Amino acid sequence: MKRSGLVEGLALLAAVGLALWSVLPGQSSPLSHLFEERQQPGRKEAGDAAARGDSAGDVAGASEVDAELADMFGVPAGEDRIVIVKSENMLYWFERGRLAKKYEVATGVQPHYTPEGMFTIANKIVDPGGPEGKPQLGNRWMGLAVPPERDRRSSGPDERAPAGLKYGIHGTNEPESIGEHASGGCIRMHDEDVVELFERVDVGTVVEIRP
Protein backbone atom coordinates (compact mmCIF):
# COMPACT_ATOMS: atom_id res chain seq x y z
CA MET A 1 0.00 0.00 0.00
CA LYS A 2 1.32 3.44 -0.89
CA ARG A 3 1.91 5.97 1.91
CA SER A 4 -1.01 8.18 0.84
CA GLY A 5 -3.31 5.17 0.84
CA LEU A 6 -2.17 4.20 4.32
CA VAL A 7 -2.88 7.69 5.67
CA GLU A 8 -6.33 7.72 4.06
CA GLY A 9 -7.08 4.28 5.55
CA LEU A 10 -6.12 5.36 9.05
CA ALA A 11 -8.21 8.52 8.75
CA LEU A 12 -11.22 6.43 7.66
CA LEU A 13 -10.81 4.06 10.62
CA ALA A 14 -10.61 7.00 13.03
CA ALA A 15 -13.76 8.55 11.59
CA VAL A 16 -15.65 5.25 11.85
CA GLY A 17 -14.43 4.80 15.44
CA LEU A 18 -15.67 8.24 16.46
CA ALA A 19 -19.00 7.68 14.75
CA LEU A 20 -19.53 4.36 16.54
CA TRP A 21 -18.57 5.92 19.88
CA SER A 22 -21.10 8.69 19.44
CA VAL A 23 -24.00 6.27 19.01
CA LEU A 24 -23.17 4.01 21.94
CA PRO A 25 -25.68 4.63 24.75
CA GLY A 26 -24.36 6.56 27.74
CA GLN A 27 -21.03 7.35 26.03
CA SER A 28 -19.53 10.69 25.06
CA SER A 29 -16.90 11.42 22.50
CA PRO A 30 -13.33 10.98 23.72
CA LEU A 31 -12.73 14.51 22.40
CA SER A 32 -15.68 16.06 24.20
CA HIS A 33 -13.57 17.25 27.15
CA LEU A 34 -11.61 19.48 24.79
CA PHE A 35 -14.78 21.32 23.82
CA GLU A 36 -15.96 21.47 27.44
CA GLU A 37 -12.73 23.18 28.49
CA ARG A 38 -13.26 25.85 25.83
CA GLN A 39 -16.98 26.29 26.36
CA GLN A 40 -16.88 26.38 30.16
CA PRO A 41 -14.18 28.79 31.35
CA GLY A 42 -14.11 29.25 35.12
CA ARG A 43 -15.46 25.77 35.91
CA LYS A 44 -13.24 25.61 39.00
CA GLU A 45 -14.69 28.85 40.34
CA ALA A 46 -18.22 27.64 39.63
CA GLY A 47 -17.43 24.33 41.34
CA ASP A 48 -16.04 26.11 44.39
CA ALA A 49 -19.17 28.25 44.58
CA ALA A 50 -21.39 25.17 44.26
CA ALA A 51 -19.48 23.47 47.06
CA ARG A 52 -20.27 26.47 49.25
CA GLY A 53 -23.93 26.27 48.27
CA ASP A 54 -23.82 29.47 46.21
CA SER A 55 -25.86 29.70 43.04
CA ALA A 56 -24.54 31.38 39.90
CA GLY A 57 -26.79 34.32 40.72
CA ASP A 58 -25.33 34.60 44.22
CA VAL A 59 -21.78 34.68 42.86
CA ALA A 60 -22.63 37.26 40.20
CA GLY A 61 -24.54 39.37 42.73
CA ALA A 62 -21.67 39.28 45.22
CA SER A 63 -19.22 40.36 42.51
CA GLU A 64 -21.45 43.28 41.59
CA VAL A 65 -21.69 44.37 45.23
CA ASP A 66 -17.90 44.10 45.62
CA ALA A 67 -17.38 46.27 42.56
CA GLU A 68 -19.93 48.85 43.73
CA LEU A 69 -18.29 49.11 47.16
CA ALA A 70 -14.83 49.46 45.63
CA ASP A 71 -16.13 52.25 43.38
CA MET A 72 -17.97 53.95 46.23
CA PHE A 73 -14.86 53.95 48.44
CA GLY A 74 -12.53 54.77 45.56
CA VAL A 75 -10.36 51.69 46.05
CA PRO A 76 -7.98 51.37 43.07
CA ALA A 77 -8.00 48.09 41.16
CA GLY A 78 -5.40 45.69 42.45
CA GLU A 79 -4.76 47.55 45.72
CA ASP A 80 -5.07 46.27 49.27
CA ARG A 81 -6.87 48.75 51.52
CA ILE A 82 -8.73 49.00 54.81
CA VAL A 83 -11.73 51.34 54.94
CA ILE A 84 -13.30 52.12 58.32
CA VAL A 85 -16.68 53.89 58.52
CA LYS A 86 -17.14 55.30 62.03
CA SER A 87 -20.87 55.97 61.72
CA GLU A 88 -21.40 52.27 60.93
CA ASN A 89 -18.64 50.91 63.19
CA MET A 90 -17.61 48.73 60.24
CA LEU A 91 -14.23 47.84 58.81
CA TYR A 92 -14.01 46.82 55.15
CA TRP A 93 -10.95 44.88 53.99
CA PHE A 94 -10.25 45.14 50.25
CA GLU A 95 -7.75 42.69 48.81
CA ARG A 96 -6.40 43.42 45.32
CA GLY A 97 -9.20 45.93 44.81
CA ARG A 98 -12.05 43.60 45.77
CA LEU A 99 -13.96 43.35 49.03
CA ALA A 100 -12.55 40.33 50.87
CA LYS A 101 -14.14 40.70 54.31
CA LYS A 102 -15.99 43.13 56.52
CA TYR A 103 -15.87 43.27 60.29
CA GLU A 104 -17.88 44.98 63.00
CA VAL A 105 -15.64 47.18 65.16
CA ALA A 106 -15.74 49.77 67.94
CA THR A 107 -14.55 53.34 67.37
CA GLY A 108 -14.12 56.47 69.50
CA VAL A 109 -16.65 57.27 72.20
CA GLN A 110 -16.51 60.89 70.97
CA PRO A 111 -16.66 61.71 67.23
CA HIS A 112 -13.22 63.37 67.19
CA TYR A 113 -11.44 60.64 69.15
CA THR A 114 -10.81 58.36 66.16
CA PRO A 115 -8.85 60.35 63.56
CA GLU A 116 -10.24 60.67 60.04
CA GLY A 117 -8.29 60.61 56.79
CA MET A 118 -5.83 58.46 54.88
CA PHE A 119 -3.16 56.71 56.92
CA THR A 120 -0.90 53.66 56.63
CA ILE A 121 -0.09 50.69 58.84
CA ALA A 122 3.15 51.69 60.61
CA ASN A 123 3.78 48.48 62.57
CA LYS A 124 2.37 45.10 63.52
CA ILE A 125 2.77 43.75 67.04
CA VAL A 126 1.84 40.36 68.49
CA ASP A 127 0.65 40.47 72.12
CA PRO A 128 0.92 44.28 72.40
CA GLY A 129 0.15 44.17 76.13
CA GLY A 130 3.63 42.87 76.79
CA PRO A 131 4.84 41.17 80.01
CA GLU A 132 3.14 43.72 82.24
CA GLY A 133 -0.17 42.86 80.65
CA LYS A 134 -2.61 45.27 79.00
CA PRO A 135 -5.55 43.03 78.14
CA GLN A 136 -7.52 45.97 76.76
CA LEU A 137 -5.28 45.81 73.66
CA GLY A 138 -6.15 42.20 72.91
CA ASN A 139 -3.71 39.91 71.15
CA ARG A 140 -2.76 41.91 68.03
CA TRP A 141 -1.93 45.54 67.22
CA MET A 142 -1.67 47.26 63.84
CA GLY A 143 -0.47 50.80 64.48
CA LEU A 144 -1.67 53.72 62.36
CA ALA A 145 0.77 56.43 61.25
CA VAL A 146 -1.32 59.50 62.13
CA PRO A 147 0.28 62.88 61.39
CA PRO A 148 0.07 65.55 64.14
CA GLU A 149 -2.52 67.63 62.28
CA ARG A 150 -4.92 64.67 62.32
CA ASP A 151 -4.41 63.90 66.01
CA ARG A 152 -7.27 65.75 67.67
CA ARG A 153 -6.75 64.13 71.06
CA SER A 154 -3.59 66.08 71.79
CA SER A 155 -3.05 69.76 72.59
CA GLY A 156 0.40 69.59 71.03
CA PRO A 157 2.57 67.28 68.91
CA ASP A 158 2.55 63.70 70.19
CA GLU A 159 5.39 61.70 68.68
CA ARG A 160 3.55 58.45 69.38
CA ALA A 161 0.87 59.21 66.75
CA PRO A 162 3.02 59.26 63.59
CA ALA A 163 5.01 56.29 64.93
CA GLY A 164 1.89 54.13 65.10
CA LEU A 165 2.00 53.88 68.89
CA LYS A 166 -1.04 55.97 69.80
CA TYR A 167 -3.81 54.90 67.43
CA GLY A 168 -4.21 51.39 66.11
CA ILE A 169 -6.44 48.51 65.12
CA HIS A 170 -6.36 45.98 67.93
CA GLY A 171 -8.22 43.28 69.84
CA THR A 172 -10.08 43.80 73.08
CA ASN A 173 -11.03 42.22 76.38
CA GLU A 174 -14.42 43.93 76.12
CA PRO A 175 -16.10 42.10 73.23
CA GLU A 176 -19.47 43.57 74.22
CA SER A 177 -18.18 46.98 73.09
CA ILE A 178 -17.85 45.89 69.46
CA GLY A 179 -20.41 47.69 67.32
CA GLU A 180 -20.43 50.69 69.67
CA HIS A 181 -18.68 54.04 69.93
CA ALA A 182 -16.69 53.02 72.96
CA SER A 183 -12.93 53.45 72.51
CA GLY A 184 -10.47 56.17 73.33
CA GLY A 185 -9.71 56.58 69.63
CA CYS A 186 -8.43 53.17 68.49
CA ILE A 187 -10.37 50.69 66.38
CA ARG A 188 -11.29 47.64 68.44
CA MET A 189 -12.00 44.24 66.94
CA HIS A 190 -12.93 40.84 68.30
CA ASP A 191 -9.70 38.98 69.05
CA GLU A 192 -10.38 36.25 66.49
CA ASP A 193 -11.14 38.87 63.83
CA VAL A 194 -8.01 40.94 64.44
CA VAL A 195 -5.85 37.79 64.26
CA GLU A 196 -7.37 36.96 60.87
CA LEU A 197 -6.87 40.48 59.52
CA PHE A 198 -3.36 40.73 61.01
CA GLU A 199 -2.23 37.78 58.88
CA ARG A 200 -3.47 39.40 55.67
CA VAL A 201 -2.35 43.00 56.11
CA ASP A 202 1.18 44.25 55.45
CA VAL A 203 3.01 47.21 56.94
CA GLY A 204 2.41 50.12 54.57
CA THR A 205 -1.19 49.12 53.74
CA VAL A 206 -3.41 52.17 53.28
CA VAL A 207 -6.12 52.71 55.93
CA GLU A 208 -8.90 55.18 55.21
CA ILE A 209 -11.08 56.29 58.13
CA ARG A 210 -14.36 57.96 57.24
CA PRO A 211 -16.91 59.73 59.46
Secondary structure, DSSP 8 states (H G I E B T S, - for coil): --HHHHHHHHHHHHHHHHHHHHHSTT---TTHHHHHHHH-TTHHHHHHHHHHT--HHHHHHHHHHHHHHHHHHT--TT--EEEEETTTTEEEEEETTEEEEEEE-BEESSTTTS--EEEEEEEEEESTTTTT--GGGTTEEEEE---GGG-TT-SS--TTTTTTSSSEEE--S-GGGTTSEEESSSEE--HHHHHHHHHH--TT-EEEEE-
